[in-house]
Amino acid sequence: MDAGDIPDSFLCPITQDMMQDPVVCSDGHTYERVAIETWLQQRGTSPKTNLRLPNTDLLPNHALRVAIGVGRDAQRDARHDSSTTGMMLEVCKIPAEQIEIESPEIVLGEGAWGKVVVGWLGGGPDGPRERTRVALKSIPNMLPTEEKEMLTKELCILQRATMRCSGVSRLFGTTLKEGRMYIVMKCYEGSLSLAMGARPRF
């Protein structure tokens, strides 16, 4: 964690560092285990009150240890999302000349960001010769931070789904076409709900 983001309760009163193994001393305060053990070997007093301790028993502070771990993971994930947002928007960036929008009137679906339309990938001078029917999900060119993070997560999900189950989902990348950015995905005939409905019933 960044120093300015660490709650005081996460810091050992002796070392002023974030605790890894917090324990509760008989004075009721929590310390890093190694730090308080060293302290107690040299003194018999409380680091916080300077009063003599009734005993030197130390109890693990499990709740605080979990909270520190959760806080550390959340900050690491936030930094990762921030650093990968731009990278994910650029993943497999497809030149506009390799994308053809079949018709703005053919709409596969609509979401908060815009419509999903039918198009074609390939056929350009530098692209694959065979054209592939694709679904183009439009997204805003300028995204607020929260929406950018949501988009990054969606691209990550699509990317993982493509790697693990390309027969159900396939992400080709992103493209900038006619002033609008699109997520380019394989366009499957029908839908999962239609496929489920077509299954024989027993």
C-alpha positions as CSV (number, residue, x, y, z in Angstrom):
1,M,0.0,0.0,0.0
2,D,1.0,3.6,-0.5
3,A,2.0,5.2,2.8
4,G,-0.8,7.8,2.7
5,D,-3.4,5.1,2.2
6,I,-2.5,2.9,5.2
7,P,-4.9,3.1,8.1
8,D,-3.2,3.8,11.5
9,S,-4.7,0.5,12.8
10,F,-2.6,-1.4,10.2
11,L,0.7,0.1,11.5
12,C,2.7,-1.3,14.4
13,P,3.1,1.3,17.1
14,I,6.8,0.2,17.6
15,T,8.1,0.1,14.0
16,Q,5.4,2.3,12.3
17,D,5.4,-0.3,9.5
18,M,2.4,-2.2,8.2
19,M,2.0,-5.4,10.2
20,Q,2.4,-8.8,8.8
21,D,1.7,-10.9,11.9
22,P,-0.4,-8.7,14.3
23,V,-0.7,-9.9,17.9
24,V,-2.6,-8.4,20.9
25,C,-0.5,-7.7,24.0
26,S,-1.8,-7.8,27.5
27,D,-2.1,-3.9,27.4
28,G,-4.9,-4.4,24.9
29,H,-2.9,-2.9,21.9
30,T,-1.8,-4.7,18.7
31,Y,1.8,-4.9,17.6
32,E,3.9,-6.8,15.0
33,R,4.9,-10.1,16.6
34,V,8.6,-9.8,16.1
35,A,8.7,-6.2,17.3
36,I,6.8,-6.7,20.5
37,E,8.7,-9.9,21.3
38,T,12.0,-8.0,21.0
39,W,10.5,-5.2,23.1
40,L,9.4,-7.5,25.8
41,Q,12.8,-9.2,26.0
42,Q,14.4,-5.9,26.8
43,R,11.6,-4.3,28.8
44,G,8.5,-5.4,30.8
45,T,6.4,-2.4,30.0
46,S,3.8,-1.4,27.4
47,P,5.1,0.4,24.4
48,K,2.0,2.5,24.3
49,T,1.5,3.4,28.0
50,N,5.0,2.7,29.4
51,L,3.3,0.9,32.3
52,R,4.4,-2.5,33.6
53,L,2.5,-5.3,31.9
54,P,0.6,-7.9,34.0
55,N,2.0,-10.7,31.7
56,T,3.8,-11.2,28.4
57,D,1.1,-13.3,26.7
58,L,0.5,-12.5,23.0
59,L,-2.7,-13.5,21.1
60,P,-3.0,-13.5,17.3
61,N,-5.2,-10.7,16.0
62,H,-6.8,-12.8,13.2
63,A,-9.4,-10.2,12.3
64,L,-6.9,-7.4,11.8
65,R,-4.6,-9.8,9.8
66,V,-7.4,-10.5,7.4
67,A,-8.3,-6.8,7.1
68,I,-4.7,-5.9,6.3
69,G,-4.6,-8.7,3.6
70,V,-7.8,-7.6,2.0
71,G,-6.6,-3.9,2.0
72,R,-3.3,-4.9,0.4
73,D,-5.0,-7.0,-2.3
74,A,-7.6,-4.3,-3.1
75,Q,-4.9,-1.7,-3.6
76,R,-2.8,-4.1,-5.8
77,D,-5.9,-4.9,-7.9
78,A,-6.7,-1.2,-8.2
79,R,-3.2,-0.4,-9.4
80,H,-3.3,-3.3,-11.9
81,D,-6.7,-2.2,-13.3
82,S,-5.4,1.4,-13.7
83,S,-2.2,0.2,-15.5
84,T,-3.9,-2.2,-17.7
85,T,-6.9,-0.1,-18.8
86,G,-5.1,1.5,-21.7
87,M,-3.4,-1.7,-22.6
88,M,-6.7,-3.6,-22.7
89,L,-8.3,-0.9,-24.9
90,E,-5.4,-1.4,-27.3
91,V,-5.5,-5.3,-27.2
92,C,-5.3,-6.7,-30.8
93,K,-6.1,-3.2,-32.2
94,I,-7.6,-3.9,-35.6
95,P,-7.1,-1.3,-38.5
96,A,-10.4,0.3,-39.5
97,E,-9.9,-0.8,-43.1
98,Q,-10.2,-4.4,-42.0
99,I,-13.7,-3.8,-40.5
100,E,-16.9,-3.3,-42.5
101,I,-20.1,-2.5,-40.8
102,E,-22.8,-4.5,-42.6
103,S,-25.6,-2.1,-41.8
104,P,-26.3,0.1,-38.8
105,E,-29.9,-1.1,-39.0
106,I,-29.0,-4.7,-38.2
107,V,-28.9,-4.5,-34.4
108,L,-28.0,-7.6,-32.4
109,G,-28.6,-5.9,-29.0
110,E,-28.4,-2.6,-27.1
111,G,-26.6,-1.7,-23.9
112,A,-25.8,1.3,-21.7
113,W,-22.9,2.3,-24.1
114,G,-24.7,1.7,-27.4
115,K,-25.7,-0.8,-30.0
116,V,-24.2,-4.2,-31.0
117,V,-24.2,-4.3,-34.8
118,V,-23.2,-6.8,-37.4
119,G,-20.0,-6.4,-39.4
120,W,-17.2,-8.2,-41.2
121,L,-13.5,-8.6,-40.3
122,G,-10.9,-9.2,-43.1
123,G,-10.7,-8.6,-46.8
124,G,-8.5,-5.5,-46.4
125,P,-5.0,-5.3,-48.1
126,D,-3.2,-6.2,-44.9
127,G,-5.8,-8.4,-43.3
128,P,-7.0,-12.0,-43.7
129,R,-8.3,-12.8,-47.1
130,E,-11.3,-14.7,-45.8
131,R,-13.9,-12.5,-44.2
132,T,-15.4,-13.4,-40.8
133,R,-18.8,-12.2,-39.6
134,V,-18.4,-10.2,-36.4
135,A,-20.4,-8.5,-33.7
136,L,-19.3,-4.9,-33.1
137,K,-20.1,-3.5,-29.6
138,S,-19.9,0.3,-29.7
139,I,-18.3,2.1,-26.7
140,P,-17.6,5.8,-26.0
141,N,-14.3,7.2,-27.1
142,M,-13.9,9.2,-23.9
143,L,-14.7,7.1,-20.8
144,P,-15.0,8.2,-17.2
145,T,-12.7,6.3,-14.9
146,E,-15.4,3.9,-13.5
147,E,-16.7,3.0,-17.0
148,K,-13.1,2.5,-18.2
149,E,-12.5,0.1,-15.3
150,M,-15.8,-1.7,-16.2
151,L,-14.7,-2.0,-19.8
152,T,-11.3,-3.3,-18.8
153,K,-12.9,-6.0,-16.7
154,E,-15.3,-6.9,-19.6
155,L,-12.4,-7.2,-22.0
156,C,-10.5,-9.4,-19.5
157,I,-13.5,-11.7,-19.2
158,L,-13.9,-11.9,-22.9
159,Q,-10.2,-12.6,-23.3
160,R,-10.3,-15.4,-20.8
161,A,-13.4,-16.8,-22.3
162,T,-11.8,-16.8,-25.7
163,M,-8.7,-18.7,-24.4
164,R,-10.8,-21.2,-22.5
165,C,-13.9,-21.7,-24.6
166,S,-13.5,-20.2,-28.1
167,G,-16.6,-22.1,-29.3
168,V,-18.8,-19.9,-27.0
169,S,-17.0,-16.6,-27.0
170,R,-14.2,-15.2,-29.2
171,L,-12.7,-11.7,-28.8
172,F,-10.8,-10.4,-31.8
173,G,-9.9,-7.0,-30.4
174,T,-10.9,-3.4,-30.6
175,T,-11.1,-1.0,-33.6
176,L,-11.8,2.7,-34.2
177,K,-14.3,3.0,-37.0
178,E,-16.0,6.1,-38.2
179,G,-15.1,8.0,-35.1
180,R,-16.4,5.3,-32.7
181,M,-14.6,2.6,-30.8
182,Y,-15.9,-1.0,-31.0
183,I,-15.2,-4.2,-29.3
184,V,-14.9,-6.8,-32.1
185,M,-16.2,-10.3,-31.3
186,K,-17.2,-13.3,-33.4
187,C,-20.8,-13.2,-34.4
188,Y,-22.5,-16.5,-33.7
189,E,-25.7,-17.6,-35.3
190,G,-28.6,-17.8,-32.9
191,S,-28.0,-17.4,-29.2
192,L,-27.3,-19.6,-26.1
193,S,-31.0,-19.3,-25.1
194,L,-32.1,-20.5,-28.5
195,A,-29.7,-23.3,-28.5
196,M,-30.9,-24.4,-25.0
197,G,-34.5,-24.2,-26.2
198,A,-33.6,-26.4,-29.2
199,R,-32.3,-29.2,-27.0
200,P,-34.6,-32.3,-26.8
201,R,-36.5,-32.5,-23.6
202,F,-36.6,-35.8,-21.7
